[in-house]
Amino acid sequence: RHFNPTVYNLGRQMAALAGTEAAYCAASGMGALSSTIMALCDRGDEAVASNAIYGGTFALFHDFLPAKTGITTHFVDITDLEAVKAGITERTKLIYAESLSNPTLRLADIPKLAAIAKAAGIPLVVDNTFTPLIFSPAAMGADVVVHSVTKFISGASDLIAGALCGTEEFIDQLMDLHKGPLMLLGPTMDPHVAAEISLRIPHLPLRMKA
């Protein structure tokens, strides 16, 4: 599970698609997101997150993380930038949004959210599951981009997969032998799934620049 060559190759393709230095893949979108949060937050830390997000992600932030890790979340209207700023405290370790929310289709202003995150000295994490061929969150200032590859990228809803895209340093942190959540918690992508998705990515239509 530590940098399987087939999964690593798919990660390179995902990094190219997302416009980031590096990427690695997980068994699902939730595996990718939960690993990202566990890498960025410790017990007692906080997140600021959109209140219009995928139900599983909401449950992760609202129910699971406080009970199991002590990580808490301030939910805000992600389109209200003043509310986003007001939700940030000295314990906040990330801002989380979906570029286009699932399923309510609320659009996040990624450049302005990135500016808020940068001013606060924290990363902006963006789930780009719904819009991988429309938006490039990394180009707009997002620090980490996650995907449920299950949906548009795999193209047929017959595979379950996720991806995390960011800097080389961040991906290495996720795969650290002693503290890396992607390494130690086991959300490992099946290399057979990685091989199938690798063959599909070149057939995606050209991504629009935005």
Secondary structure, DSSP 8 states (H G I E B T S, - for coil): --S-HHHHHHHHHHHHHHTSSEEEEESSHHHHHHHHHHHH--TT-EEEEESS--HHHHHIIIIIHHHHH--EEEEE-TT-HHHHHHH--TTEEEEEEESB-TTT--B--HHHHHHHHHHHT--EEEE-TT-TTT--TTTTT-SEEEEETTTTTTSSS----EEEEE-HHHHHHHT-TTT-HHHHS--B--HHHHHHHHHHGGGS------
